[in-house]
């Protein structure tokens, strides 16, 4: 797998015009149900971020292509769930991933819209949440809103560690810029954590009333 990742990185570095389309395919594949389990997009995004940080690649083209791939991948997974219905979760190959599917269904049941928004950042259920949302009948407009927002946040954060590492190794004078990127990333993660905490608090009174 390491050799595979290295070869793709070398190809991107030598053929910079292909960096965007390759990133599109990687993020699309990682967002597709089940297929995402077999694509090492995280490692490749770290490598791509390093190439951007070193000045080898221009950032905006890669970011836009990556966001587009993530949106399309989630949308396809969602439509698979809408089209196939609940039976798709009980058929091969998802039948072999019962634990992951169960976690994704429980997460969606508890948090709804927020599960799609935050689920992209949760590796084990990242590619399953959109299909579950489709199966559970989530409105398309709400799903696509969460899909787009999560992709816009997710892609820069995936590239940031590699970018920061390359920039910090290359030039110490960029410390302020690096600190700003880290702060932005931490702010997003903190916001996701606070959102989850608020949702949990809202559900606790409901459970208490049911118990009574």
PADRENRO-236630 format. One record per residue: x, z, y of N, C-alpha, C in turn; residue number from 1; residue in one letter. Coordinates in steps of 0.001 Angstrom, whole numbers. Example, Ala and Ser with C-alpha at 12.3 -4.5 7.8 and 13.67 -1.06 7.14 Angstrom:
% residues 2
+---------+---------+---------+---------+---------+----------+---------+---------+---------+-----+------+
:  n.east :    n.up : n.north : ca.east :   ca.up : ca.north :  c.east :    c.up : c.north : seq : type :
+---------+---------+---------+---------+---------+----------+---------+---------+---------+-----+------+
:   13190 :    7800 :   -5690 :   12300 :    7800 :    -4500 :   13200 :    7800 :   -3300 :   1 :    a :
:   12850 :    7080 :   -2250 :   13670 :    7140 :    -1060 :   12900 :    7870 :      30 :   2 :    s :
+---------+---------+---------+---------+---------+----------+---------+---------+---------+-----+------+
END
This chain:
% residues 212
+---------+---------+---------+---------+---------+----------+---------+---------+---------+-----+------+
:  n.east :    n.up : n.north : ca.east :   ca.up : ca.north :  c.east :    c.up : c.north : seq : type :
+---------+---------+---------+---------+---------+----------+---------+---------+---------+-----+------+
:     827 :       0 :   -1206 :       0 :       0 :        0 :     860 :       0 :    1254 :   1 :    x :
:    1957 :     771 :    1244 :    2851 :     812 :     2404 :    3455 :    -560 :    2662 :   2 :    x :
:    3802 :   -1258 :    1580 :    4386 :   -2594 :     1730 :    3360 :   -3558 :    2327 :   3 :    x :
:    2130 :   -3411 :    1882 :    1030 :   -4249 :     2388 :     850 :   -4032 :    3887 :   4 :    x :
:     859 :   -2776 :    4294 :     691 :   -2442 :     5716 :    1852 :   -2988 :    6541 :   5 :    x :
:    3059 :   -2842 :    6003 :    4249 :   -3341 :     6697 :    4189 :   -4847 :    6889 :   6 :    x :
:    3753 :   -5559 :    5858 :    3669 :   -7018 :     5936 :    2671 :   -7465 :    6995 :   7 :    x :
:    1526 :   -6795 :    7053 :     533 :   -7140 :     8076 :    1084 :   -6852 :    9468 :   8 :    x :
:    1771 :   -5714 :    9610 :    2368 :   -5377 :    10891 :    3394 :   -6403 :   11334 :   9 :    x :
:    4208 :   -6850 :   10410 :    5211 :   -7865 :    10717 :    4559 :   -9187 :   11104 :  10 :    x :
:    3471 :   -9525 :   10411 :    2763 :  -10769 :    10734 :    2168 :  -10701 :   12140 :  11 :    x :
:    1549 :   -9564 :   12469 :     968 :   -9401 :    13800 :    2046 :   -9493 :   14874 :  12 :    x :
:    3188 :   -8862 :   14622 :    4273 :   -8873 :    15606 :    4812 :  -10281 :   15815 :  13 :    x :
:    4859 :  -11075 :   14733 :    5407 :  -12429 :    14820 :    4362 :  -13439 :   15305 :  14 :    x :
:    3080 :  -13121 :   15119 :    2003 :  -14044 :    15490 :     997 :  -13284 :   16365 :  15 :    x :
:    1386 :  -13028 :   17594 :     620 :  -12157 :    18462 :    -771 :  -12698 :   18777 :  16 :    x :
:    -936 :  -14020 :   18727 :   -2250 :  -14602 :    18994 :   -3277 :  -14198 :   17937 :  17 :    x :
:   -2796 :  -13801 :   16762 :   -3688 :  -13409 :    15675 :   -3993 :  -11914 :   15673 :  18 :    x :
:   -3373 :  -11172 :   16575 :   -3559 :   -9714 :    16580 :   -5021 :   -9334 :   16752 :  19 :    x :
:   -5726 :   -9997 :   17680 :   -7131 :   -9683 :    17924 :   -8028 :   -9988 :   16734 :  20 :    x :
:   -7999 :  -11241 :   16212 :   -8836 :  -11558 :    15053 :   -8541 :  -10693 :   13833 :  21 :    x :
:   -7262 :  -10373 :   13592 :   -6928 :   -9514 :    12453 :   -7508 :   -8117 :   12661 :  22 :    x :
:   -7408 :   -7613 :   13889 :   -7980 :   -6304 :    14198 :   -9495 :   -6325 :   13998 :  23 :    x :
:  -10138 :   -7424 :   14393 :  -11580 :   -7579 :    14187 :  -11938 :   -7456 :   12707 :  24 :    x :
:  -11192 :   -8160 :   11859 :  -11476 :   -8129 :    10419 :  -11224 :   -6742 :    9829 :  25 :    x :
:  -10181 :   -6065 :   10306 :   -9861 :   -4731 :     9796 :  -10959 :   -3725 :   10153 :  26 :    x :
:  -11365 :   -3716 :   11415 :  -12383 :   -2744 :    11829 :  -13752 :   -3092 :   11250 :  27 :    x :
:  -14038 :   -4393 :   11088 :  -15286 :   -4793 :    10443 :  -15300 :   -4313 :    8998 :  28 :    x :
:  -14200 :   -4560 :    8275 :  -14126 :   -4150 :     6875 :  -14215 :   -2651 :    6700 :  29 :    x :
:  -13553 :   -1901 :    7584 :  -13583 :    -446 :     7445 :  -14971 :     114 :    7753 :  30 :    x :
:  -15754 :    -598 :    8549 :  -17087 :    -127 :     8900 :  -18140 :    -530 :    7868 :  31 :    x :
:  -17798 :   -1441 :    6967 :  -18749 :   -1887 :     5961 :  -18886 :    -848 :    4856 :  32 :    x :
:  -20099 :    -670 :    4389 :  -20371 :     300 :     3342 :  -19526 :      10 :    2115 :  33 :    x :
:  -18924 :    1049 :    1552 :  -18041 :    1020 :      383 :  -16731 :     279 :     632 :  34 :    x :
:  -16806 :    -931 :    1195 :  -15588 :   -1700 :     1456 :  -14620 :    -907 :    2318 :  35 :    x :
:  -15160 :     -88 :    3218 :  -14318 :     699 :     4098 :  -13423 :    1689 :    3380 :  36 :    x :
:  -13797 :    2058 :    2155 :  -12983 :    3010 :     1399 :  -11665 :    2408 :     941 :  37 :    x :
:  -11569 :    1076 :     927 :  -10399 :     413 :      363 :   -9541 :    -295 :    1409 :  38 :    x :
:   -9901 :    -181 :    2669 :   -9134 :    -846 :     3722 :   -8379 :     201 :    4539 :  39 :    x :
:   -7039 :     113 :    4565 :   -6240 :    1122 :     5289 :   -6197 :     864 :    6780 :  40 :    x :
:   -7375 :     760 :    7393 :   -7441 :     403 :     8810 :   -6800 :    1461 :    9700 :  41 :    x :
:   -6900 :    2744 :    9306 :   -6338 :    3809 :    10145 :   -4835 :    3631 :   10311 :  42 :    x :
:   -4137 :    3408 :    9196 :   -2683 :    3214 :     9268 :   -2330 :    1965 :   10066 :  43 :    x :
:   -3119 :     913 :    9900 :   -2834 :    -324 :    10619 :   -3131 :    -193 :   12111 :  44 :    x :
:   -4142 :     623 :   12455 :   -4412 :     855 :    13865 :   -3288 :    1663 :   14517 :  45 :    x :
:   -2722 :    2606 :   13780 :   -1573 :    3357 :    14291 :    -401 :    2413 :   14552 :  46 :    x :
:    -182 :    1486 :   13616 :     902 :     524 :    13764 :     636 :    -391 :   14959 :  47 :    x :
:    -601 :    -860 :   15088 :    -953 :   -1740 :    16207 :    -813 :   -1007 :   17540 :  48 :    x :
:   -1225 :     263 :   17569 :   -1045 :    1054 :    18778 :     414 :    1163 :   19167 :  49 :    x :
:    1287 :    1281 :   18163 :    2724 :    1322 :    18438 :    3221 :      22 :   19042 :  50 :    x :
:    2705 :   -1108 :   18559 :    3102 :   -2407 :    19109 :    2621 :   -2565 :   20549 :  51 :    x :
:    1450 :   -2007 :   20846 :     957 :   -2037 :    22229 :    1814 :   -1141 :   23113 :  52 :    x :
:    2147 :      42 :   22607 :    2966 :     971 :    23378 :    4354 :     448 :   23666 :  53 :    x :
:    4905 :    -361 :   22746 :    6245 :    -924 :    22945 :    6228 :   -2167 :   23816 :  54 :    x :
:    5031 :   -2622 :   24179 :    4935 :   -3805 :    25032 :    4883 :   -5113 :   24267 :  55 :    x :
:    4827 :   -5048 :   22943 :    4798 :   -6264 :    22134 :    3443 :   -6944 :   22213 :  56 :    x :
:    2374 :   -6149 :   22235 :    1016 :   -6691 :    22288 :     314 :   -6261 :   23573 :  57 :    x :
:    -534 :   -7141 :   24091 :   -1385 :   -6780 :    25224 :   -2557 :   -5947 :   24699 :  58 :    x :
:   -2912 :   -4865 :   25391 :   -3898 :   -3938 :    24835 :   -5334 :   -4426 :   24836 :  59 :    x :
:   -5783 :   -5071 :   25912 :   -7211 :   -5286 :    26082 :   -7802 :   -6235 :   25053 :  60 :    x :
:   -7063 :   -7280 :   24691 :   -7561 :   -8202 :    23683 :   -7766 :   -7510 :   22346 :  61 :    x :
:   -6785 :   -6691 :   21947 :   -6881 :   -5959 :    20684 :   -8051 :   -4987 :   20706 :  62 :    x :
:   -8203 :   -4264 :   21818 :   -9293 :   -3277 :    21932 :  -10656 :   -3947 :   21842 :  63 :    x :
:  -10838 :   -5052 :   22571 :  -12132 :   -5751 :    22567 :  -12454 :   -6299 :   21183 :  64 :    x :
:  -11472 :   -6937 :   20540 :  -11685 :   -7458 :    19185 :  -12002 :   -6317 :   18216 :  65 :    x :
:  -11287 :   -5222 :   18346 :  -11500 :   -4087 :    17450 :  -12879 :   -3472 :   17615 :  66 :    x :
:  -13316 :   -3307 :   18859 :  -14649 :   -2771 :    19129 :  -15713 :   -3702 :   18538 :  67 :    x :
:  -15532 :   -5009 :   18744 :  -16504 :   -5975 :    18225 :  -16595 :   -5897 :   16704 :  68 :    x :
:  -15460 :   -5797 :   16028 :  -15469 :   -5703 :    14568 :  -16177 :   -4453 :   14082 :  69 :    x :
:  -15929 :   -3330 :   14749 :  -16577 :   -2071 :    14363 :  -18089 :   -2149 :   14545 :  70 :    x :
:  -18530 :   -2760 :   15636 :  -19969 :   -2891 :    15893 :  -20619 :   -3787 :   14844 :  71 :    x :
:  -20005 :   -4936 :   14558 :  -20578 :   -5873 :    13585 :  -20616 :   -5248 :   12191 :  72 :    x :
:  -19539 :   -4541 :   11813 :  -19495 :   -3911 :    10498 :  -20600 :   -2890 :   10305 :  73 :    x :
:  -20801 :   -2041 :   11290 :  -21870 :   -1041 :    11207 :  -23245 :   -1700 :   11208 :  74 :    x :
:  -23405 :   -2758 :   12019 :  -24696 :   -3443 :    12088 :  -25041 :   -4088 :   10745 :  75 :    x :
:  -24061 :   -4693 :   10086 :  -24299 :   -5300 :     8774 :  -24677 :   -4242 :    7740 :  76 :    x :
:  -23988 :   -3104 :    7781 :  -24300 :   -2017 :     6848 :  -25715 :   -1488 :    7104 :  77 :    x :
:  -26084 :   -1377 :    8380 :  -27427 :    -922 :     8741 :  -28488 :   -1879 :    8204 :  78 :    x :
:  -28273 :   -3175 :    8410 :  -29257 :   -4147 :     7955 :  -29333 :   -4218 :    6443 :  79 :    x :
:  -28244 :   -3949 :    5770 :  -28285 :   -3864 :     4306 :  -29239 :   -2756 :    3879 :  80 :    x :
:  -29140 :   -1603 :    4546 :  -30031 :    -495 :     4236 :  -31476 :    -815 :    4549 :  81 :    x :
:  -31738 :   -1482 :    5686 :  -33113 :   -1843 :     6062 :  -33699 :   -2851 :    5073 :  82 :    x :
:  -32876 :   -3807 :    4661 :  -33357 :   -4885 :     3792 :  -33540 :   -4417 :    2348 :  83 :    x :
:  -32567 :   -3671 :    1828 :  -32602 :   -3272 :      420 :  -33455 :   -2036 :     179 :  84 :    x :
:  -33587 :   -1164 :    1193 :  -34386 :      36 :     1019 :  -33681 :    1126 :     235 :  85 :    x :
:  -34385 :    2200 :     -93 :  -33768 :    3355 :     -766 :  -33091 :    3015 :   -2089 :  86 :    x :
:  -33564 :    1962 :   -2756 :  -32987 :    1617 :    -4047 :  -31513 :    1287 :   -3996 :  87 :    x :
:  -31011 :     816 :   -2813 :  -29602 :     438 :    -2729 :  -28680 :    1633 :   -2938 :  88 :    x :
:  -29179 :    2825 :   -2603 :  -28364 :    4030 :    -2754 :  -28260 :    4475 :   -4212 :  89 :    x :
:  -29155 :    3950 :   -5048 :  -29153 :    4328 :    -6468 :  -28584 :    3241 :   -7372 :  90 :    x :
:  -28126 :    2148 :   -6759 :  -27561 :    1047 :    -7528 :  -26048 :    1021 :   -7390 :  91 :    x :
:  -25406 :     320 :   -8332 :  -23973 :      94 :    -8222 :  -23721 :    -791 :   -7003 :  92 :    x :
:  -22702 :    -540 :   -6191 :  -21620 :     425 :    -6409 :  -21851 :    1804 :   -5770 :  93 :    x :
:  -22899 :    1927 :   -4929 :  -23113 :    3216 :    -4265 :  -23487 :    4302 :   -5263 :  94 :    x :
:  -24009 :    3919 :   -6411 :  -24341 :    4895 :    -7443 :  -23113 :    5667 :   -7887 :  95 :    x :
:  -21947 :    5033 :   -7789 :  -20699 :    5685 :    -8177 :  -20159 :    6615 :   -7095 :  96 :    x :
:  -20786 :    6593 :   -5930 :  -20346 :    7430 :    -4801 :  -21440 :    8431 :   -4430 :  97 :    x :
:  -21990 :    9105 :   -5431 :  -23147 :    9973 :    -5204 :  -22853 :   11091 :   -4220 :  98 :    x :
:  -21675 :   11707 :   -4338 :  -21351 :   12822 :    -3439 :  -21293 :   12360 :   -1988 :  99 :    x :
:  -20603 :   11243 :   -1761 :  -20498 :   10722 :     -403 :  -21840 :   10309 :     162 : 100 :    x :
:  -22665 :    9682 :    -674 :  -23998 :    9260 :     -232 :  -24854 :   10478 :     101 : 101 :    x :
:  -24791 :   11503 :    -743 :  -25568 :   12721 :     -502 :  -25156 :   13380 :     810 : 102 :    x :
:  -23860 :   13437 :    1078 :  -23381 :   14026 :     2327 :  -23860 :   13222 :    3532 : 103 :    x :
:  -23791 :   11894 :    3399 :  -24221 :   11036 :     4501 :  -25715 :   11198 :    4774 : 104 :    x :
:  -26529 :   11296 :    3719 :  -27973 :   11466 :     3901 :  -28296 :   12813 :    4561 : 105 :    x :
:  -27609 :   13858 :    4121 :  -27837 :   15179 :     4702 :  -27412 :   15197 :    6164 : 106 :    x :
:  -26276 :   14589 :    6468 :  -25771 :   14543 :     7840 :  -26742 :   13785 :    8736 : 107 :    x :
:  -27250 :   12658 :    8237 :  -28204 :   11879 :     9028 :  -29510 :   12638 :    9206 : 108 :    x :
:  -29977 :   13292 :    8155 :  -31226 :   14047 :     8229 :  -31138 :   15154 :    9286 : 109 :    x :
:  -29979 :   15795 :    9376 :  -29806 :   16905 :    10318 :  -29637 :   16434 :   11760 : 110 :    x :
:  -28887 :   15340 :   11954 :  -28465 :   15006 :    13313 :  -28968 :   13666 :   13838 : 111 :    x :
:  -29552 :   12830 :   12978 :  -30155 :   11590 :    13448 :  -29229 :   10726 :   14282 : 112 :    x :
:  -29609 :   10493 :   15553 :  -28837 :    9640 :    16462 :  -27380 :   10085 :   16542 : 113 :    x :
:  -27163 :   11395 :   16670 :  -25799 :   11921 :    16794 :  -24973 :   11656 :   15542 : 114 :    x :
:  -25618 :   11552 :   14378 :  -24871 :   11302 :    13147 :  -24221 :    9926 :   13170 : 115 :    x :
:  -24911 :    8939 :   13752 :  -24344 :    7594 :    13873 :  -23240 :    7586 :   14922 : 116 :    x :
:  -23468 :    8325 :   16005 :  -22478 :    8374 :    17091 :  -21187 :    9050 :   16631 : 117 :    x :
:  -21309 :   10154 :   15900 :  -20143 :   10942 :    15502 :  -19613 :   10525 :   14133 : 118 :    x :
:  -20496 :    9963 :   13296 :  -20103 :    9641 :    11920 :  -18919 :    8703 :   11814 : 119 :    x :
:  -18724 :    7837 :   12807 :  -17592 :    6904 :    12763 :  -16248 :    7638 :   12776 : 120 :    x :
:  -16246 :    8867 :   13283 :  -15012 :    9636 :    13355 :  -14788 :   10495 :   12112 : 121 :    x :
:  -15726 :   10468 :   11169 :  -15649 :   11301 :     9965 :  -15348 :   10417 :    8758 : 122 :    x :
:  -14087 :   10376 :    8373 :  -13611 :    9465 :     7341 :  -14455 :    9362 :    6084 : 123 :    x :
:  -14767 :   10469 :    5401 :  -15450 :   10381 :     4104 :  -16819 :    9710 :    4150 : 124 :    x :
:  -17540 :    9804 :    5274 :  -18889 :    9238 :     5337 :  -19003 :    8136 :    6391 : 125 :    x :
:  -17891 :    7732 :    6948 :  -17893 :    6780 :     8061 :  -18647 :    5498 :    7723 : 126 :    x :
:  -18353 :    4888 :    6581 :  -18934 :    3585 :     6266 :  -20298 :    3682 :    5589 : 127 :    x :
:  -20744 :    4893 :    5258 :  -22020 :    5060 :     4553 :  -23167 :    5399 :    5499 : 128 :    x :
:  -22874 :    6076 :    6595 :  -23897 :    6501 :     7544 :  -24778 :    5337 :    8025 : 129 :    x :
:  -24230 :    4173 :    8426 :  -25098 :    3092 :     8899 :  -26102 :    2623 :    7852 : 130 :    x :
:  -25673 :    2526 :    6595 :  -26591 :    2105 :     5538 :  -27687 :    3143 :    5337 : 131 :    x :
:  -27309 :    4414 :    5362 :  -28306 :    5484 :     5243 :  -29288 :    5421 :    6413 : 132 :    x :
:  -28786 :    5148 :    7616 :  -29663 :    5039 :     8785 :  -30677 :    3912 :    8592 : 133 :    x :
:  -30230 :    2796 :    8020 :  -31136 :    1695 :     7743 :  -32176 :    2056 :    6694 : 134 :    x :
:  -31729 :    2703 :    5632 :  -32637 :    3125 :     4567 :  -33680 :    4096 :    5097 : 135 :    x :
:  -33273 :    5013 :    5969 :  -34171 :    6036 :     6499 :  -35064 :    5521 :    7627 : 136 :    x :
:  -34929 :    4240 :    7956 :  -35821 :    3634 :     8933 :  -35519 :    3958 :   10377 : 137 :    x :
:  -34282 :    4241 :   10721 :  -33938 :    4508 :    12119 :  -34232 :    3270 :   12960 : 138 :    x :
:  -34811 :    3456 :   14126 :  -35144 :    2343 :    15016 :  -33888 :    1568 :   15376 : 139 :    x :
:  -33996 :     248 :   15377 :  -32815 :    -581 :    15615 :  -32186 :    -317 :   16983 : 140 :    x :
:  -33011 :    -164 :   18021 :  -32466 :      47 :    19366 :  -31641 :    1328 :   19424 : 141 :    x :
:  -32136 :    2400 :   18824 :  -31401 :    3670 :    18813 :  -30112 :    3537 :   18004 : 142 :    x :
:  -30198 :    2858 :   16872 :  -28998 :    2687 :    16055 :  -27939 :    1889 :   16811 : 143 :    x :
:  -28332 :     760 :   17388 :  -27352 :     -87 :    18056 :  -26729 :     606 :   19259 : 144 :    x :
:  -27512 :    1429 :   19956 :  -26951 :    2187 :    21080 :  -25866 :    3133 :   20584 : 145 :    x :
:  -26163 :    3879 :   19521 :  -25167 :    4787 :    18956 :  -23982 :    4007 :   18387 : 146 :    x :
:  -24253 :    2883 :   17782 :  -23216 :    2035 :    17199 :  -22224 :    1578 :   18269 : 147 :    x :
:  -22741 :    1040 :   19368 :  -21871 :     530 :    20439 :  -21086 :    1662 :   21100 : 148 :    x :
:  -21769 :    2754 :   21426 :  -21085 :    3872 :    22088 :  -19963 :    4428 :   21214 : 149 :    x :
:  -20228 :    4592 :   19928 :  -19209 :    5156 :    19044 :  -18026 :    4218 :   18896 : 150 :    x :
:  -18289 :    2909 :   18826 :  -17194 :    1940 :    18693 :  -16300 :    1931 :   19930 : 151 :    x :
:  -16933 :    2024 :   21108 :  -16170 :    2023 :    22369 :  -15270 :    3261 :   22456 : 152 :    x :
:  -15719 :    4389 :   21951 :  -14902 :    5604 :    21952 :  -13859 :    5587 :   20835 : 153 :    x :
:  -14259 :    5087 :   19685 :  -13427 :    5165 :    18477 :  -12176 :    4298 :   18554 : 154 :    x :
:  -12322 :    3075 :   19016 :  -11194 :    2132 :    18975 :   -9992 :    2606 :   19804 : 155 :    x :
:  -10161 :    2996 :   21073 :   -8991 :    3480 :    21820 :   -8358 :    4723 :   21191 : 156 :    x :
:   -9190 :    5615 :   20630 :   -8643 :    6823 :    20004 :   -7836 :    6490 :   18756 : 157 :    x :
:   -8219 :    5440 :   18045 :   -7466 :    5010 :    16862 :   -6096 :    4464 :   17249 : 158 :    x :
:   -6044 :    3788 :   18378 :   -4780 :    3194 :    18834 :   -3883 :    4202 :   19548 : 159 :    x :
:   -4491 :    5255 :   20112 :   -3766 :    6174 :    20991 :   -2545 :    6838 :   20357 : 160 :    x :
:   -2618 :    7377 :   19111 :   -1428 :    8045 :    18562 :    -207 :    7131 :   18459 : 161 :    x :
:    -416 :    5905 :   17959 :     709 :    4967 :    17866 :    1226 :    4576 :   19230 : 162 :    x :
:     297 :    4375 :   20172 :     684 :    4024 :    21539 :    1500 :    5139 :   22182 : 163 :    x :
:    1002 :    6357 :   22057 :    1672 :    7509 :    22662 :    3068 :    7682 :   22083 : 164 :    x :
:    3175 :    7546 :   20779 :    4476 :    7710 :    20124 :    5470 :    6680 :   20623 : 165 :    x :
:    5040 :    5418 :   20708 :    5937 :    4352 :    21157 :    6346 :    4553 :   22609 : 166 :    x :
:    5401 :    4945 :   23434 :    5718 :    5129 :    24841 :    6632 :    6330 :   25066 : 167 :    x :
:    6379 :    7402 :   24310 :    7200 :    8598 :    24489 :    8618 :    8370 :   23997 : 168 :    x :
:    8765 :    7558 :   22969 :   10103 :    7254 :    22468 :   10827 :    6289 :   23398 : 169 :    x :
:   10056 :    5401 :   24065 :   10675 :    4371 :    24891 :   11019 :    4816 :   26299 : 170 :    x :
:   10208 :    5680 :   26874 :   10439 :    6052 :    28272 :    9796 :    7385 :   28596 : 171 :    x :
:   10596 :    8343 :   28987 :   10104 :    9687 :    29304 :    9311 :    9709 :   30601 : 172 :    x :
:    9511 :    8699 :   31474 :    8809 :    8721 :    32749 :    7321 :    8471 :   32608 : 173 :    x :
:    6883 :    8117 :   31418 :    5449 :    7891 :    31206 :    4737 :    9153 :   30727 : 174 :    x :
:    5376 :   10302 :   30884 :    4790 :   11543 :    30374 :    3414 :   11817 :   30978 : 175 :    x :
:    3264 :   11523 :   32264 :    1968 :   11778 :    32903 :     871 :   10899 :   32304 : 176 :    x :
:    1196 :    9631 :   32070 :     218 :    8721 :    31481 :    -153 :    9162 :   30077 : 177 :    x :
:     847 :    9596 :   29315 :     594 :   10062 :    27954 :    -305 :   11292 :   27974 : 178 :    x :
:      -3 :   12224 :   28882 :    -812 :   13434 :    28988 :   -2255 :   13096 :   29329 : 179 :    x :
:   -2462 :   12101 :   30177 :   -3814 :   11692 :    30533 :   -4557 :   11135 :   29317 : 180 :    x :
:   -3858 :   10340 :   28496 :   -4489 :    9775 :    27302 :   -4842 :   10866 :   26300 : 181 :    x :
:   -3919 :   11809 :   26135 :   -4192 :   12923 :    25219 :   -5387 :   13722 :   25725 : 182 :    x :
:   -5399 :   13980 :   27029 :   -6515 :   14721 :    27611 :   -7843 :   14004 :   27420 : 183 :    x :
:   -7828 :   12670 :   27579 :   -9053 :   11902 :    27378 :   -9528 :   11999 :   25931 : 184 :    x :
:   -8571 :   11875 :   25003 :   -8919 :   11978 :    23593 :   -9477 :   13342 :   23231 : 185 :    x :
:   -8830 :   14396 :   23747 :   -9313 :   15752 :    23468 :  -10678 :   15996 :   24089 : 186 :    x :
:  -10917 :   15402 :   25258 :  -12219 :   15564 :    25913 :  -13331 :   14950 :   25067 : 187 :    x :
:  -13045 :   13773 :   24479 :  -14046 :   13128 :    23626 :  -14325 :   13979 :   22405 : 188 :    x :
:  -13260 :   14473 :   21764 :  -13430 :   15298 :    20573 :  -14175 :   16588 :   20904 : 189 :    x :
:  -13834 :   17195 :   22071 :  -14526 :   18411 :    22491 :  -16005 :   18138 :   22738 : 190 :    x :
:  -16290 :   17000 :   23369 :  -17676 :   16641 :    23618 :  -18466 :   16463 :   22331 : 191 :    x :
:  -17837 :   15829 :   21323 :  -18502 :   15665 :    20028 :  -18774 :   17018 :   19387 : 192 :    x :
:  -17795 :   17935 :   19497 :  -17965 :   19274 :    18932 :  -19083 :   20035 :   19607 : 193 :    x :
:  -19154 :   19947 :   20927 :  -20214 :   20627 :    21663 :  -21589 :   20059 :   21334 : 194 :    x :
:  -21636 :   18729 :   21144 :  -22903 :   18102 :    20786 :  -23398 :   18597 :   19435 : 195 :    x :
:  -22477 :   18674 :   18476 :  -22850 :   19197 :    17156 :  -23332 :   20641 :   17248 : 196 :    x :
:  -22620 :   21454 :   18041 :  -23002 :   22860 :    18188 :  -24397 :   22993 :   18810 : 197 :    x :
:  -24699 :   22164 :   19804 :  -26010 :   22206 :    20445 :  -27110 :   21808 :   19472 : 198 :    x :
:  -26808 :   20787 :   18652 :  -27807 :   20350 :    17681 :  -28075 :   21425 :   16640 : 199 :    x :
:  -27035 :   22119 :   16227 :  -27215 :   23200 :    15257 :  -28066 :   24323 :   15836 : 200 :    x :
:  -27823 :   24672 :   17103 :  -28597 :   25738 :    17740 :  -30062 :   25352 :   17871 : 201 :    x :
:  -30320 :   24068 :   18136 :  -31697 :   23620 :    18278 :  -32432 :   23680 :   16952 : 202 :    x :
:  -31713 :   23462 :   15848 :  -32357 :   23452 :    14544 :  -32563 :   24846 :   13972 : 203 :    x :
:  -31763 :   25795 :   14408 :  -31898 :   27152 :    13878 :  -33260 :   27777 :   14186 : 204 :    x :
:  -33798 :   27678 :   15419 :  -35135 :   28239 :    15677 :  -36220 :   27563 :   14831 : 205 :    x :
:  -36059 :   26238 :   14598 :  -37039 :   25521 :    13787 :  -37046 :   26066 :   12382 : 206 :    x :
:  -35870 :   26305 :   11808 :  -35782 :   26860 :    10469 :  -36349 :   28272 :   10428 : 207 :    x :
:  -36119 :   29039 :   11506 :  -36620 :   30401 :    11552 :  -38152 :   30405 :   11552 : 208 :    x :
:  -38765 :   29485 :   12308 :  -40225 :   29404 :    12356 :  -40791 :   29005 :   11008 : 209 :    x :
:  -40107 :   28067 :   10340 :  -40555 :   27670 :     9014 :  -40512 :   28833 :    8027 : 210 :    x :
:  -39472 :   29678 :    8192 :  -39324 :   30822 :     7290 :  -40428 :   31830 :    7497 : 211 :    x :
:  -40907 :   31917 :    8759 :  -41978 :   32857 :     9056 :  -43346 :   32308 :    8611 : 212 :    x :
+---------+---------+---------+---------+---------+----------+---------+---------+---------+-----+------+
END
